[in-house]
Every structure is written in C-alpha cells, then in structure tokens.
C-alpha cells in the first residue's frame, strides 16, 4: 500500500466515507485510506442540486486527483473529470495489481522466503516489468528477465505462473457473403466447414447467420499469430468454394 500522496491528474480508487451538502469525504484505498474531498462542483459537469443523487456513502468510485498538498494534508478529487474509459482502465489495473500480490504470496509460501527476500523480488519485478502481474504474464509468454535474482528463481516462478495465470483468449471474426445456386448450399457449406475444423483442430467456431446472404464465423485461441494464420486459411478455403457452385465475398479479411 502506498503511503505517499497521489499526484495531480492521477486516477485513484476511493470509498465514500461521509457526505455533506458541499461535498463527499472519501478514503483513498491505495494511499493508506487518506482522506480526500470530492467537492460538489467536481461531481458533475452540470449543476448538482443534491450531491446524494450522484454519490452514496459506502460507494466505491474512481476519481481524479485535482489537488494534492502533503503539507496541508489535503487531497481534492473530481468525478466529472473521469471518463468511462478511465474508470474501466483504472479498475482493470487495480485488479491486475491485486492478482499480482496474491501470486507473490504463493511465491513466498512455495519458496519459503522471508519478508525482505520477497520484497527484493517484488522490487526487481517492478523495475524491469512495471508490475508484478506483468512479470508473471511475460515469463509465461516466454520472455526471460534480465535480473540475476529473477533468472535464478525463474524455473520456480514459471511453475507458479502456469498455475495462477490462465492463458489469455484472443478472438477474431470473419464476415462473408455466401451465394449458392443450390437450395442445399448452406448445408454443404456447414459440412465443408466441419472438414476444415477437423483439419485445423483449433479455434474455428460454427457459422452464424446474419440474414441472407450474410454470415460470420468466430475464431478463438490463445496464440494471436496462429489465429491470424487460421483466419487467412479460412478465407482461402471459403473462396475455394466458388469451384463448387458457390459465390463467396470475404469482408474485413486480415489481408485488407
């Protein structure tokens, strides 16, 4: 937990502690529950008749720091300067941070490390990778750290990463128009796609119908480069169907 004061412009996660007519007092989770003030003028772009219509006691919010003065022990906060994108990004970052801390606890228990030893490992992770979770995600993807300390324990850390971090799923969608001179054209296409799925054995979904002649197929997998190759093969495969009384038009193909 960071005991310093946040910087102006920084996003922080707070809990609304007390609401007054002129604003809300909030405790900052990442800064030792220091108090900050969300003034009523910083709640919404428009006029706020009653602050309680916008924030509630006990509510968890993402706010932006507009003033931070350690000497006066004063932190001023804003809600109206936080976009939905800001909020989503901050909450995701915080979630990754908490996950990283939990994995570090597993490391400490598994390797029987002292508090100073695990702190040193954490500092090395932060310095080289910017975050604990980022470190574990990176080594799982095959990236080796430069730190001698992390390299020394890489094998054990990788085992823990494999247990604690799920493979990230990637997806792509291929849209296409299908025209057939045969009434049973769609059924033939489904059968052909099943043959393609058996050949690839990875990530090819079923045909989804948008309304004749428009269709799409979802592709899912843990390797984005491999997924792009499969999508390219699928595009070529669909275009080859033109030799079998089909007309196929590929949209948003990765080659365009």
N, C-alpha and C positions, 0 to 999 in steps of 0.2 A: 504494500500500500504506500502510495506517495504522500509524504507528509509536508512537502513544499506547497507553494501556492501555484495555481494554474496560470498560464499565460493568457494575455488578452487575445481573443479570437479563437481560443481553444474550445472544443466541444467537451462537455462534462456530463456525467450521469448523476442525477440528484434524486433525493426523496423529499417530497414536500412535507415539511415538518409543521408549519403553522401559517395560517392565512389571516392577514389583516386587510383592512379596507384599502390600504395603499400598496400592498404587495404581499408576496409569499416568501417566508423564510425556508430555505432548502439546505439540506445537508449533502455535501459532495462525497459520493461513495469512494472515489479514488484518492481523496485527499484527507483521510482521517476523519471524515464526517464534519469537516469545517463548514461553518455557516456561510451561506450566500443569500443575497436578496434578489428576488425577481420582482422588480418594480412593476406596478400596474401598467405603466407606459410602455413596458417592454413585453407585454403579454401578447398583444395582437396589433396588426397594422391599423385597425380601426379603433374607434372609441369603445372602451370597455366600461359598461355600466356597472357590472358586478363581476369581480375577479373570480368568484366561485362558480360562475358559469363556464369558466375556461380551465381552471385547475382545482384539484381536490386534495385535501390533506391525506397523506399516505401514498399519493400518486408518484410513480417513478417517471421522470422526464429526462429528455436530452436537451440541454440548454447550452447557449454560447456565452462565454465569459466576455463582458464588455468593459470591465474594470477589475484590476487585481492589485491590491495595495497591502503588502505584508506589514508595513509599519503601522498602518491604521487597522490592520486585521480586517480588511474589507474586501468582499468579492461581490461584484454586481453582475447579474445574469440576464439573459434575454431568451425568450421563447419565440418571438416573432422573427428572429434572425436565423432560425433553424428550419431548413427545408426538409421535406420528407426523405430526400436522398441523404442529407446529412444525418438524420436520425437513424436511418437504416444502416448506413456505413458505421456509425459510432457503436451501435448495438452489436453489430457483427464483429467489430474489432474487440469489443469487451468480452464477447462470448469466446472468441479465439484465445484471448488472454487468460480467461478463467480455465479453459481447457488445457492450456499450456501449464498452468500452475498445478493442475491435478496430475498431469503426466509427470511433472517434476517430483511430486510426492511419491509416485510409483518408482521413479528412478532412485530416490533417496532410500526407500524401503528395500527395493530389489538389490541395490549395490551396497546397502548398509553404510551409507555415507553420513558424515557429521553435518551439522548445520552450516559451518563455514565452508566445507567442501562443496555442498550443493549450491551455496551462494556463489562460489567461484565459477562453477559450471554454468550457472544461470547468466552470470555477467559475460562469460565468453560467448554464449548463445546470442545474447542481446547485441553484443558488439559486432559480431560477424553476420548475423541473420536478421537483426532488428526485432526479433520476438522469439519467445520460447516455442510456441506452436509452429512458427515459420521454420524454425530449425528442424523440428521433427518431421514436418511435411517435406522439407527439402531433402533430408537424408533418405527418406522413404522413396523419393523420386530418383535417387541415385547420386545426389550431389554430395561430395566429400568436404568436410570442414577443413580449414587451414590451421586452426588452433591445435597445437600439440596435445593439449589436455583433452579436447573433444575427440581427436583422432585416436588417442589411447583407449578411450572407452566407447569407440564407435560401434563395435560389434554388439555390446550390451545395449547401447542406446537404440540401435536399429531394431533389435528384438522387441523392445518396449514400444517403439513407434509402430511396428507391424501389428501389435496387439491393440494399441489405443487409437490409432487413426484409420478410419475407413477410407478406402480408395475413392477418390473424387469421381463422380459420374459426369460425363460430358454427353451432350446430345446435339444432333443436327436434324433438320427436317428437309426432305426433298419433295418439292411440289412438281406435279406434272399433269399435263392434259393427255387423256387417252381416248382415241377414236378407234372403233372397230367395225368392220363390215359384217361381222358375225354377231348374232344375238347372244351367243355364249362367250363373247370376248372377254368379259371381266373374269369369268370362272377360269378361263385359260390363263389369264394373267396371274391370278392367285396361285394356280398350280406352278406356273413358271417361277414365281417369286419363292415358293416353298423350295424349289430346286436350288435357287440362289442362296437361300438361307442355309440349306444343308451344306452348301459349298463353303460359305463364309464362316458359319457356326459362331457368329459373334455380332450381337447388337442390331440385327435387322428386324424392325417391327412389322406389323401387319399393315395392309393397305387400308387407308382411311378415306371415306367417300365424302367429298365436299358438295357434290352436286354435279351431274354430268356436264362436261367431260373432265371435271377437276378432281384430282386425288392427291394424297400425300402419304409419305412413308417416314416414320421416325427411326433414327439410328441412335443407339445408345452404347456407351463403352467407357472404359477408364483411360484409354490412350487416345488423345485428340488427333494425333498424327495418323494413327491407324484408322480412326473413324473417317478422316478425310479421304483416305485411300479407298475405304469401303464405299463411301458415297460416290466417288469417281467411278468405281467399278459398277455400282448400281446404275448410275447414269448411262454408262456404255451398254449395260445389259438391257435397260429399257429401250434404248434406241435401236438395239439389235432386233427388238420385237417387230420392227417395221417390215422385216422379212417374212413375218408370219401374219400378214393381213391386219396389222395394227398401224396406227399413226400415233407417235408419241412426241409431245413437246415438253422439254425439261425447262423448269423455271428455277431461278436463284441457284443455279448449279455452282459448285465451288470453282469451276474453271472460268466463270464470268465475273 
